[in-house]
Amino acid sequence: MPTFDEIKKALNTCMVAEPAVDFVLSKDANQLCTVFAEMMHFKQTERPLGTLSDKQVIAYQRWRDSMK
């Protein structure tokens, strides 16, 4: 179950490695931004992995694992 801080760290890591080009986010950053924004909107501190789309899970796991 990813926490808000884990999503934020994954997004920040992704944005450093894959910065926006002409104001367009990378595919992974786009997926992570959606989760980040939804968690902010609903004031969630964590979100069950099963509620994320397949693309969101893949992006989260890729960037979470790159932080280790």
N, CA, C and O atoms as a Tripos MOL2 file, in Angstrom:
@<TRIPOS>MOLECULE
protein
  272   271    68     0     0
PROTEIN
NO_CHARGES

@<TRIPOS>ATOM
      1 N           0.8480   -1.1660    0.0000 N.3       1 MET1
      2 CA          0.0000    0.0000    0.0000 C.3       1 MET1
      3 C           0.9030    1.2430    0.0000 C.2       1 MET1
      4 O           1.5020    1.5750    1.0230 O.2       1 MET1
      5 N           0.9980    1.9190   -1.1340 N.am      2 PRO2
      6 CA          1.8690    3.0920   -1.1870 C.3       2 PRO2
      7 C           1.3140    4.2550   -0.3570 C.2       2 PRO2
      8 O           0.1130    4.5250   -0.3470 O.2       2 PRO2
      9 N           2.2170    4.9180    0.3250 N.am      3 THR3
     10 CA          1.8350    6.1020    1.0910 C.3       3 THR3
     11 C           1.9530    7.3360    0.1950 C.2       3 THR3
     12 O           2.5400    7.2890   -0.8860 O.2       3 THR3
     13 N           1.3830    8.4270    0.6720 N.am      4 PHE4
     14 CA          1.4740    9.6850   -0.0630 C.3       4 PHE4
     15 C           2.9370   10.0720   -0.2670 C.2       4 PHE4
     16 O           3.3270   10.4900   -1.3570 O.2       4 PHE4
     17 N           3.7440    9.9310    0.7850 N.am      5 ASP5
     18 CA          5.1650   10.2880    0.6810 C.3       5 ASP5
     19 C           5.9120    9.3940   -0.3020 C.2       5 ASP5
     20 O           6.8130    9.8630   -0.9970 O.2       5 ASP5
     21 N           5.5530    8.1190   -0.3690 N.am      6 GLU6
     22 CA          6.2060    7.2100   -1.3200 C.3       6 GLU6
     23 C           5.8670    7.5840   -2.7610 C.2       6 GLU6
     24 O           6.7330    7.5570   -3.6360 O.2       6 GLU6
     25 N           4.6130    7.9310   -3.0000 N.am      7 ILE7
     26 CA          4.2160    8.3720   -4.3460 C.3       7 ILE7
     27 C           4.9540    9.6610   -4.6960 C.2       7 ILE7
     28 O           5.4480    9.8160   -5.8130 O.2       7 ILE7
     29 N           5.0280   10.5760   -3.7480 N.am      8 LYS8
     30 CA          5.7160   11.8530   -3.9680 C.3       8 LYS8
     31 C           7.1960   11.6310   -4.2870 C.2       8 LYS8
     32 O           7.7290   12.2540   -5.2060 O.2       8 LYS8
     33 N           7.8580   10.7570   -3.5440 N.am      9 LYS9
     34 CA          9.2720   10.4590   -3.8000 C.3       9 LYS9
     35 C           9.4570    9.8120   -5.1690 C.2       9 LYS9
     36 O          10.3760   10.1650   -5.9080 O.2       9 LYS9
     37 N           8.5810    8.8650   -5.5040 N.am     10 ALA10
     38 CA          8.6670    8.2040   -6.8110 C.3      10 ALA10
     39 C           8.4750    9.2260   -7.9300 C.2      10 ALA10
     40 O           9.1980    9.2010   -8.9260 O.2      10 ALA10
     41 N           7.5080   10.1180   -7.7700 N.am     11 LEU11
     42 CA          7.2530   11.1500   -8.7720 C.3      11 LEU11
     43 C           8.4510   12.0880   -8.9100 C.2      11 LEU11
     44 O           8.8630   12.4030  -10.0260 O.2      11 LEU11
     45 N           9.0060   12.5330   -7.7970 N.am     12 ASN12
     46 CA         10.1700   13.4250   -7.8470 C.3      12 ASN12
     47 C          11.3580   12.7520   -8.5230 C.2      12 ASN12
     48 O          12.0460   13.3760   -9.3310 O.2      12 ASN12
     49 N          11.6040   11.5000   -8.2020 N.am     13 THR13
     50 CA         12.7030   10.7510   -8.8220 C.3      13 THR13
     51 C          12.4810   10.6330  -10.3240 C.2      13 THR13
     52 O          13.4050   10.8200  -11.1150 O.2      13 THR13
     53 N          11.2530   10.3210  -10.7080 N.am     14 CYS14
     54 CA         10.9000   10.2020  -12.1220 C.3      14 CYS14
     55 C          11.0990   11.5330  -12.8410 C.2      14 CYS14
     56 O          11.6470   11.5660  -13.9430 O.2      14 CYS14
     57 N          10.6580   12.6260  -12.2260 N.am     15 MET15
     58 CA         10.7520   13.9400  -12.8780 C.3      15 MET15
     59 C          12.1990   14.3980  -13.0560 C.2      15 MET15
     60 O          12.5060   15.1200  -14.0050 O.2      15 MET15
     61 N          13.0880   13.9880  -12.1570 N.am     16 VAL16
     62 CA         14.5050   14.3200  -12.3100 C.3      16 VAL16
     63 C          15.0960   13.5230  -13.4690 C.2      16 VAL16
     64 O          15.8440   14.0590  -14.2860 O.2      16 VAL16
     65 N          14.7530   12.2390  -13.5300 N.am     17 ALA17
     66 CA         15.2990   11.3730  -14.5780 C.3      17 ALA17
     67 C          14.6540   11.6240  -15.9400 C.2      17 ALA17
     68 O          15.3110   11.5160  -16.9750 O.2      17 ALA17
     69 N          13.3670   11.9590  -15.9290 N.am     18 GLU18
     70 CA         12.6100   12.1690  -17.1680 C.3      18 GLU18
     71 C          11.8530   13.4960  -17.0830 C.2      18 GLU18
     72 O          10.6350   13.5000  -16.9030 O.2      18 GLU18
     73 N          12.5640   14.6250  -17.2110 N.am     19 PRO19
     74 CA         11.8790   15.9230  -17.0920 C.3      19 PRO19
     75 C          10.8660   16.1430  -18.2230 C.2      19 PRO19
     76 O          10.9510   15.5430  -19.2950 O.2      19 PRO19
     77 N           9.9230   17.0130  -17.9430 N.am     20 ALA20
     78 CA          8.9230   17.3580  -18.9600 C.3      20 ALA20
     79 C           9.6120   17.9910  -20.1650 C.2      20 ALA20
     80 O          10.5940   18.7200  -20.0270 O.2      20 ALA20
     81 N           9.0790   17.6980  -21.3420 N.am     21 VAL21
     82 CA          9.5860   18.2700  -22.5880 C.3      21 VAL21
     83 C           8.4410   19.0730  -23.2030 C.2      21 VAL21
     84 O           7.3650   18.5360  -23.4670 O.2      21 VAL21
     85 N           8.6830   20.3490  -23.4250 N.am     22 ASP22
     86 CA          7.6350   21.2380  -23.9510 C.3      22 ASP22
     87 C           6.3580   21.1380  -23.1080 C.2      22 ASP22
     88 O           5.2470   21.1050  -23.6380 O.2      22 ASP22
     89 N           6.5430   21.0920  -21.7900 N.am     23 PHE23
     90 CA          5.4490   21.0420  -20.8230 C.3      23 PHE23
     91 C           4.6450   19.7450  -20.8690 C.2      23 PHE23
     92 O           3.5230   19.6970  -20.3660 O.2      23 PHE23
     93 N           5.2040   18.6980  -21.4640 N.am     24 VAL24
     94 CA          4.5430   17.3960  -21.5280 C.3      24 VAL24
     95 C           5.2950   16.4380  -20.6140 C.2      24 VAL24
     96 O           6.5040   16.2530  -20.7500 O.2      24 VAL24
     97 N           4.5660   15.8310  -19.6830 N.am     25 LEU25
     98 CA          5.1750   14.8800  -18.7580 C.3      25 LEU25
     99 C           5.4600   13.5540  -19.4520 C.2      25 LEU25
    100 O           4.8220   13.2060  -20.4450 O.2      25 LEU25
    101 N           6.4270   12.8240  -18.9120 N.am     26 SER26
    102 CA          6.6800   11.4720  -19.4080 C.3      26 SER26
    103 C           5.4730   10.5970  -19.0520 C.2      26 SER26
    104 O           4.6420   10.9790  -18.2290 O.2      26 SER26
    105 N           5.3880    9.4360  -19.6730 N.am     27 LYS27
    106 CA          4.2560    8.5360  -19.4060 C.3      27 LYS27
    107 C           4.1940    8.1460  -17.9370 C.2      27 LYS27
    108 O           3.1210    8.1550  -17.3340 O.2      27 LYS27
    109 N           5.3490    7.8000  -17.3560 N.am     28 ASP28
    110 CA          5.3690    7.4150  -15.9420 C.3      28 ASP28
    111 C           5.0000    8.5900  -15.0430 C.2      28 ASP28
    112 O           4.2160    8.4290  -14.1070 O.2      28 ASP28
    113 N           5.5510    9.7600  -15.3130 N.am     29 ALA29
    114 CA          5.2400   10.9370  -14.4940 C.3      29 ALA29
    115 C           3.7510   11.2590  -14.5640 C.2      29 ALA29
    116 O           3.1500   11.6430  -13.5600 O.2      29 ALA29
    117 N           3.1650   11.1080  -15.7230 N.am     30 ASN30
    118 CA          1.7360   11.3500  -15.8860 C.3      30 ASN30
    119 C           0.9220   10.4060  -15.0000 C.2      30 ASN30
    120 O          -0.0250   10.8300  -14.3380 O.2      30 ASN30
    121 N           1.2940    9.1360  -14.9920 N.am     31 GLN31
    122 CA          0.5870    8.1540  -14.1630 C.3      31 GLN31
    123 C           0.7410    8.4850  -12.6770 C.2      31 GLN31
    124 O          -0.2280    8.4470  -11.9190 O.2      31 GLN31
    125 N           1.9670    8.8080  -12.2750 N.am     32 LEU32
    126 CA          2.2260    9.1180  -10.8670 C.3      32 LEU32
    127 C           1.5590   10.4230  -10.4460 C.2      32 LEU32
    128 O           1.0890   10.5430   -9.3140 O.2      32 LEU32
    129 N           1.5140   11.3950  -11.3450 N.am     33 CYS33
    130 CA          0.8480   12.6740  -11.0460 C.3      33 CYS33
    131 C          -0.6400   12.4710  -10.7910 C.2      33 CYS33
    132 O          -1.2220   13.1220   -9.9230 O.2      33 CYS33
    133 N          -1.2400   11.5860  -11.5330 N.am     34 THR34
    134 CA         -2.6630   11.3100  -11.3390 C.3      34 THR34
    135 C          -2.9040   10.7600   -9.9400 C.2      34 THR34
    136 O          -3.8120   11.2070   -9.2390 O.2      34 THR34
    137 N          -2.0900    9.7890   -9.5380 N.am     35 VAL35
    138 CA         -2.2300    9.2140   -8.1920 C.3      35 VAL35
    139 C          -1.9740   10.2930   -7.1380 C.2      35 VAL35
    140 O          -2.7340   10.4220   -6.1780 O.2      35 VAL35
    141 N          -0.9110   11.0570   -7.3190 N.am     36 PHE36
    142 CA         -0.5440   12.1270   -6.3850 C.3      36 PHE36
    143 C          -1.6970   13.1250   -6.2310 C.2      36 PHE36
    144 O          -2.0730   13.4740   -5.1120 O.2      36 PHE36
    145 N          -2.2470   13.5760   -7.3400 N.am     37 ALA37
    146 CA         -3.3330   14.5650   -7.3080 C.3      37 ALA37
    147 C          -4.5930   13.9980   -6.6550 C.2      37 ALA37
    148 O          -5.2530   14.6820   -5.8730 O.2      37 ALA37
    149 N          -4.9230   12.7520   -6.9770 N.am     38 GLU38
    150 CA         -6.1080   12.1360   -6.3760 C.3      38 GLU38
    151 C          -5.9350   11.9760   -4.8710 C.2      38 GLU38
    152 O          -6.8700   12.2010   -4.1030 O.2      38 GLU38
    153 N          -4.7280   11.5840   -4.4520 N.am     39 MET39
    154 CA         -4.4760   11.4220   -3.0200 C.3      39 MET39
    155 C          -4.5540   12.7710   -2.3060 C.2      39 MET39
    156 O          -5.0570   12.8500   -1.1850 O.2      39 MET39
    157 N          -4.0650   13.8210   -2.9430 N.am     40 MET40
    158 CA         -4.1790   15.1640   -2.3550 C.3      40 MET40
    159 C          -5.6470   15.5720   -2.2530 C.2      40 MET40
    160 O          -6.1000   16.0540   -1.2140 O.2      40 MET40
    161 N          -6.3740   15.3720   -3.3350 N.am     41 HIS41
    162 CA         -7.7790   15.7840   -3.3760 C.3      41 HIS41
    163 C          -8.6060   15.0770   -2.3030 C.2      41 HIS41
    164 O          -9.4190   15.6990   -1.6190 O.2      41 HIS41
    165 N          -8.3900   13.7820   -2.1690 N.am     42 PHE42
    166 CA         -9.1700   12.9950   -1.2090 C.3      42 PHE42
    167 C          -8.5210   12.9350    0.1790 C.2      42 PHE42
    168 O          -9.0090   12.2400    1.0700 O.2      42 PHE42
    169 N          -7.4050   13.6780    0.3510 N.am     43 LYS43
    170 CA         -6.6890   13.7430    1.6340 C.3      43 LYS43
    171 C          -6.3150   12.3490    2.1420 C.2      43 LYS43
    172 O          -6.4960   12.0310    3.3170 O.2      43 LYS43
    173 N          -5.7900   11.5290    1.2320 N.am     44 GLN44
    174 CA         -5.3810   10.1680    1.5820 C.3      44 GLN44
    175 C          -3.9090   10.1490    1.9850 C.2      44 GLN44
    176 O          -3.0750   10.8050    1.3590 O.2      44 GLN44
    177 N          -3.6050    9.4030    3.0180 N.am     45 THR45
    178 CA         -2.2080    9.2300    3.4230 C.3      45 THR45
    179 C          -1.6190    7.9680    2.8180 C.2      45 THR45
    180 O          -0.4000    7.8170    2.7450 O.2      45 THR45
    181 N          -2.4880    7.0630    2.3830 N.am     46 GLU46
    182 CA         -2.0570    5.8530    1.6820 C.3      46 GLU46
    183 C          -3.1890    5.3700    0.8010 C.2      46 GLU46
    184 O          -4.3480    5.7480    0.9720 O.2      46 GLU46
    185 N          -2.8230    4.5230   -0.1470 N.am     47 ARG47
    186 CA         -3.8250    4.0240   -1.0850 C.3      47 ARG47
    187 C          -3.5230    2.5630   -1.3820 C.2      47 ARG47
    188 O          -2.3790    2.2210   -1.6830 O.2      47 ARG47
    189 N          -4.5300    1.6930   -1.3030 N.am     48 PRO48
    190 CA         -4.2960    0.2850   -1.6150 C.3      48 PRO48
    191 C          -3.8140    0.1170   -3.0580 C.2      48 PRO48
    192 O          -4.3370    0.7400   -3.9820 O.2      48 PRO48
    193 N          -2.8110   -0.7340   -3.2260 N.am     49 LEU49
    194 CA         -2.2370   -0.9660   -4.5520 C.3      49 LEU49
    195 C          -3.2990   -1.4470   -5.5380 C.2      49 LEU49
    196 O          -3.2300   -1.1380   -6.7280 O.2      49 LEU49
    197 N          -4.2690   -2.1930   -5.0510 N.am     50 GLY50
    198 CA         -5.3260   -2.7240   -5.9040 C.3      50 GLY50
    199 C          -6.2380   -1.6680   -6.4990 C.2      50 GLY50
    200 O          -6.9800   -1.9520   -7.4400 O.2      50 GLY50
    201 N          -6.1960   -0.4530   -5.9660 N.am     51 THR51
    202 CA         -7.0450    0.6190   -6.5050 C.3      51 THR51
    203 C          -6.3640    1.3860   -7.6290 C.2      51 THR51
    204 O          -6.9880    2.2240   -8.2790 O.2      51 THR51
    205 N          -5.0820    1.1020   -7.8610 N.am     52 LEU52
    206 CA         -4.3420    1.7670   -8.9340 C.3      52 LEU52
    207 C          -4.5060    0.9860  -10.2340 C.2      52 LEU52
    208 O          -4.7010   -0.2300  -10.2160 O.2      52 LEU52
    209 N          -4.4270    1.6860  -11.3510 N.am     53 SER53
    210 CA         -4.4720    1.0090  -12.6510 C.3      53 SER53
    211 C          -3.1650    0.2440  -12.8550 C.2      53 SER53
    212 O          -2.1820    0.4790  -12.1530 O.2      53 SER53
    213 N          -3.1670   -0.6620  -13.8100 N.am     54 ASP54
    214 CA         -1.9470   -1.4250  -14.1090 C.3      54 ASP54
    215 C          -0.7910   -0.4890  -14.4570 C.2      54 ASP54
    216 O           0.3340   -0.7000  -14.0040 O.2      54 ASP54
    217 N          -1.0610    0.5380  -15.2560 N.am     55 LYS55
    218 CA         -0.0110    1.4860  -15.6500 C.3      55 LYS55
    219 C           0.5150    2.2650  -14.4460 C.2      55 LYS55
    220 O           1.7090    2.5500  -14.3590 O.2      55 LYS55
    221 N          -0.3680    2.6040  -13.5320 N.am     56 GLN56
    222 CA          0.0560    3.3290  -12.3350 C.3      56 GLN56
    223 C           0.9290    2.4480  -11.4410 C.2      56 GLN56
    224 O           1.9310    2.9110  -10.8940 O.2      56 GLN56
    225 N           0.5500    1.1940  -11.2960 N.am     57 VAL57
    226 CA          1.3390    0.2540  -10.4860 C.3      57 VAL57
    227 C           2.7240    0.0760  -11.0890 C.2      57 VAL57
    228 O           3.7230    0.1160  -10.3710 O.2      57 VAL57
    229 N           2.7910   -0.1190  -12.3960 N.am     58 ILE58
    230 CA          4.0820   -0.3100  -13.0710 C.3      58 ILE58
    231 C           4.9640    0.9170  -12.8800 C.2      58 ILE58
    232 O           6.1450    0.7840  -12.5610 O.2      58 ILE58
    233 N           4.4090    2.1050  -13.0710 N.am     59 ALA59
    234 CA          5.1890    3.3410  -12.9020 C.3      59 ALA59
    235 C           5.6570    3.4850  -11.4590 C.2      59 ALA59
    236 O           6.8180    3.8100  -11.2120 O.2      59 ALA59
    237 N           4.7690    3.2470  -10.5150 N.am     60 TYR60
    238 CA          5.1360    3.3570   -9.1010 C.3      60 TYR60
    239 C           6.2490    2.3680   -8.7530 C.2      60 TYR60
    240 O           7.2400    2.7450   -8.1280 O.2      60 TYR60
    241 N           6.0910    1.1220   -9.1500 N.am     61 GLN61
    242 CA          7.0960    0.1120   -8.8180 C.3      61 GLN61
    243 C           8.4330    0.4040   -9.4880 C.2      61 GLN61
    244 O           9.4830    0.2120   -8.8750 O.2      61 GLN61
    245 N           8.4080    0.8600  -10.7220 N.am     62 ARG62
    246 CA          9.6510    1.1800  -11.4280 C.3      62 ARG62
    247 C          10.4430    2.2570  -10.6790 C.2      62 ARG62
    248 O          11.6430    2.1020  -10.4520 O.2      62 ARG62
    249 N           9.7740    3.3430  -10.2970 N.am     63 TRP63
    250 CA         10.4740    4.4580   -9.6580 C.3      63 TRP63
    251 C          10.7100    4.2200   -8.1770 C.2      63 TRP63
    252 O          11.6690    4.7490   -7.6150 O.2      63 TRP63
    253 N           9.8650    3.4430   -7.5400 N.am     64 ARG64
    254 CA         10.1230    3.0560   -6.1450 C.3      64 ARG64
    255 C          11.3910    2.2120   -6.0820 C.2      64 ARG64
    256 O          12.2480    2.4200   -5.2240 O.2      64 ARG64
    257 N          11.4950    1.2540   -7.0080 N.am     65 ASP65
    258 CA         12.6560    0.3680   -7.0270 C.3      65 ASP65
    259 C          13.9310    1.1110   -7.4080 C.2      65 ASP65
    260 O          15.0200    0.7220   -6.9860 O.2      65 ASP65
    261 N          13.8140    2.1670   -8.1950 N.am     66 SER66
    262 CA         15.0090    2.9150   -8.6000 C.3      66 SER66
    263 C          15.5620    3.7550   -7.4470 C.2      66 SER66
    264 O          16.6950    4.2300   -7.5190 O.2      66 SER66
    265 N          14.7780    3.9400   -6.3940 N.am     67 MET67
    266 CA         15.2230    4.7280   -5.2440 C.3      67 MET67
    267 C          16.0230    3.8960   -4.2480 C.2      67 MET67
    268 O          16.6550    4.4480   -3.3470 O.2      67 MET67
    269 N          16.0010    2.5820   -4.4010 N.am     68 LYS68
    270 CA         16.6800    1.7000   -3.4330 C.3      68 LYS68
    271 C          18.1640    1.6980   -3.6320 C.2      68 LYS68
    272 O          18.8840    1.0120   -2.9060 O.2      68 LYS68
@<TRIPOS>BOND
     1     1     2 1
     2     2     3 1
     3     3     4 2
     4     3     5 am
     5     5     6 1
     6     6     7 1
     7     7     8 2
     8     7     9 am
     9     9    10 1
    10    10    11 1
    11    11    12 2
    12    11    13 am
    13    13    14 1
    14    14    15 1
    15    15    16 2
    16    15    17 am
    17    17    18 1
    18    18    19 1
    19    19    20 2
    20    19    21 am
    21    21    22 1
    22    22    23 1
    23    23    24 2
    24    23    25 am
    25    25    26 1
    26    26    27 1
    27    27    28 2
    28    27    29 am
    29    29    30 1
    30    30    31 1
    31    31    32 2
    32    31    33 am
    33    33    34 1
    34    34    35 1
    35    35    36 2
    36    35    37 am
    37    37    38 1
    38    38    39 1
    39    39    40 2
    40    39    41 am
    41    41    42 1
    42    42    43 1
    43    43    44 2
    44    43    45 am
    45    45    46 1
    46    46    47 1
    47    47    48 2
    48    47    49 am
    49    49    50 1
    50    50    51 1
    51    51    52 2
    52    51    53 am
    53    53    54 1
    54    54    55 1
    55    55    56 2
    56    55    57 am
    57    57    58 1
    58    58    59 1
    59    59    60 2
    60    59    61 am
    61    61    62 1
    62    62    63 1
    63    63    64 2
    64    63    65 am
    65    65    66 1
    66    66    67 1
    67    67    68 2
    68    67    69 am
    69    69    70 1
    70    70    71 1
    71    71    72 2
    72    71    73 am
    73    73    74 1
    74    74    75 1
    75    75    76 2
    76    75    77 am
    77    77    78 1
    78    78    79 1
    79    79    80 2
    80    79    81 am
    81    81    82 1
    82    82    83 1
    83    83    84 2
    84    83    85 am
    85    85    86 1
    86    86    87 1
    87    87    88 2
    88    87    89 am
    89    89    90 1
    90    90    91 1
    91    91    92 2
    92    91    93 am
    93    93    94 1
    94    94    95 1
    95    95    96 2
    96    95    97 am
    97    97    98 1
    98    98    99 1
    99    99   100 2
   100    99   101 am
   101   101   102 1
   102   102   103 1
   103   103   104 2
   104   103   105 am
   105   105   106 1
   106   106   107 1
   107   107   108 2
   108   107   109 am
   109   109   110 1
   110   110   111 1
   111   111   112 2
   112   111   113 am
   113   113   114 1
   114   114   115 1
   115   115   116 2
   116   115   117 am
   117   117   118 1
   118   118   119 1
   119   119   120 2
   120   119   121 am
   121   121   122 1
   122   122   123 1
   123   123   124 2
   124   123   125 am
   125   125   126 1
   126   126   127 1
   127   127   128 2
   128   127   129 am
   129   129   130 1
   130   130   131 1
   131   131   132 2
   132   131   133 am
   133   133   134 1
   134   134   135 1
   135   135   136 2
   136   135   137 am
   137   137   138 1
   138   138   139 1
   139   139   140 2
   140   139   141 am
   141   141   142 1
   142   142   143 1
   143   143   144 2
   144   143   145 am
   145   145   146 1
   146   146   147 1
   147   147   148 2
   148   147   149 am
   149   149   150 1
   150   150   151 1
   151   151   152 2
   152   151   153 am
   153   153   154 1
   154   154   155 1
   155   155   156 2
   156   155   157 am
   157   157   158 1
   158   158   159 1
   159   159   160 2
   160   159   161 am
   161   161   162 1
   162   162   163 1
   163   163   164 2
   164   163   165 am
   165   165   166 1
   166   166   167 1
   167   167   168 2
   168   167   169 am
   169   169   170 1
   170   170   171 1
   171   171   172 2
   172   171   173 am
   173   173   174 1
   174   174   175 1
   175   175   176 2
   176   175   177 am
   177   177   178 1
   178   178   179 1
   179   179   180 2
   180   179   181 am
   181   181   182 1
   182   182   183 1
   183   183   184 2
   184   183   185 am
   185   185   186 1
   186   186   187 1
   187   187   188 2
   188   187   189 am
   189   189   190 1
   190   190   191 1
   191   191   192 2
   192   191   193 am
   193   193   194 1
   194   194   195 1
   195   195   196 2
   196   195   197 am
   197   197   198 1
   198   198   199 1
   199   199   200 2
   200   199   201 am
   201   201   202 1
   202   202   203 1
   203   203   204 2
   204   203   205 am
   205   205   206 1
   206   206   207 1
   207   207   208 2
   208   207   209 am
   209   209   210 1
   210   210   211 1
   211   211   212 2
   212   211   213 am
   213   213   214 1
   214   214   215 1
   215   215   216 2
   216   215   217 am
   217   217   218 1
   218   218   219 1
   219   219   220 2
   220   219   221 am
   221   221   222 1
   222   222   223 1
   223   223   224 2
   224   223   225 am
   225   225   226 1
   226   226   227 1
   227   227   228 2
   228   227   229 am
   229   229   230 1
   230   230   231 1
   231   231   232 2
   232   231   233 am
   233   233   234 1
   234   234   235 1
   235   235   236 2
   236   235   237 am
   237   237   238 1
   238   238   239 1
   239   239   240 2
   240   239   241 am
   241   241   242 1
   242   242   243 1
   243   243   244 2
   244   243   245 am
   245   245   246 1
   246   246   247 1
   247   247   248 2
   248   247   249 am
   249   249   250 1
   250   250   251 1
   251   251   252 2
   252   251   253 am
   253   253   254 1
   254   254   255 1
   255   255   256 2
   256   255   257 am
   257   257   258 1
   258   258   259 1
   259   259   260 2
   260   259   261 am
   261   261   262 1
   262   262   263 1
   263   263   264 2
   264   263   265 am
   265   265   266 1
   266   266   267 1
   267   267   268 2
   268   267   269 am
   269   269   270 1
   270   270   271 1
   271   271   272 2
@<TRIPOS>SUBSTRUCTURE
     1 MET1         2 RESIDUE 1 A MET
     2 PRO2         6 RESIDUE 1 A PRO
     3 THR3        10 RESIDUE 1 A THR
     4 PHE4        14 RESIDUE 1 A PHE
     5 ASP5        18 RESIDUE 1 A ASP
     6 GLU6        22 RESIDUE 1 A GLU
     7 ILE7        26 RESIDUE 1 A ILE
     8 LYS8        30 RESIDUE 1 A LYS
     9 LYS9        34 RESIDUE 1 A LYS
    10 ALA10       38 RESIDUE 1 A ALA
    11 LEU11       42 RESIDUE 1 A LEU
    12 ASN12       46 RESIDUE 1 A ASN
    13 THR13       50 RESIDUE 1 A THR
    14 CYS14       54 RESIDUE 1 A CYS
    15 MET15       58 RESIDUE 1 A MET
    16 VAL16       62 RESIDUE 1 A VAL
    17 ALA17       66 RESIDUE 1 A ALA
    18 GLU18       70 RESIDUE 1 A GLU
    19 PRO19       74 RESIDUE 1 A PRO
    20 ALA20       78 RESIDUE 1 A ALA
    21 VAL21       82 RESIDUE 1 A VAL
    22 ASP22       86 RESIDUE 1 A ASP
    23 PHE23       90 RESIDUE 1 A PHE
    24 VAL24       94 RESIDUE 1 A VAL
    25 LEU25       98 RESIDUE 1 A LEU
    26 SER26      102 RESIDUE 1 A SER
    27 LYS27      106 RESIDUE 1 A LYS
    28 ASP28      110 RESIDUE 1 A ASP
    29 ALA29      114 RESIDUE 1 A ALA
    30 ASN30      118 RESIDUE 1 A ASN
    31 GLN31      122 RESIDUE 1 A GLN
    32 LEU32      126 RESIDUE 1 A LEU
    33 CYS33      130 RESIDUE 1 A CYS
    34 THR34      134 RESIDUE 1 A THR
    35 VAL35      138 RESIDUE 1 A VAL
    36 PHE36      142 RESIDUE 1 A PHE
    37 ALA37      146 RESIDUE 1 A ALA
    38 GLU38      150 RESIDUE 1 A GLU
    39 MET39      154 RESIDUE 1 A MET
    40 MET40      158 RESIDUE 1 A MET
    41 HIS41      162 RESIDUE 1 A HIS
    42 PHE42      166 RESIDUE 1 A PHE
    43 LYS43      170 RESIDUE 1 A LYS
    44 GLN44      174 RESIDUE 1 A GLN
    45 THR45      178 RESIDUE 1 A THR
    46 GLU46      182 RESIDUE 1 A GLU
    47 ARG47      186 RESIDUE 1 A ARG
    48 PRO48      190 RESIDUE 1 A PRO
    49 LEU49      194 RESIDUE 1 A LEU
    50 GLY50      198 RESIDUE 1 A GLY
    51 THR51      202 RESIDUE 1 A THR
    52 LEU52      206 RESIDUE 1 A LEU
    53 SER53      210 RESIDUE 1 A SER
    54 ASP54      214 RESIDUE 1 A ASP
    55 LYS55      218 RESIDUE 1 A LYS
    56 GLN56      222 RESIDUE 1 A GLN
    57 VAL57      226 RESIDUE 1 A VAL
    58 ILE58      230 RESIDUE 1 A ILE
    59 ALA59      234 RESIDUE 1 A ALA
    60 TYR60      238 RESIDUE 1 A TYR
    61 GLN61      242 RESIDUE 1 A GLN
    62 ARG62      246 RESIDUE 1 A ARG
    63 TRP63      250 RESIDUE 1 A TRP
    64 ARG64      254 RESIDUE 1 A ARG
    65 ASP65      258 RESIDUE 1 A ASP
    66 SER66      262 RESIDUE 1 A SER
    67 MET67      266 RESIDUE 1 A MET
    68 LYS68      270 RESIDUE 1 A LYS
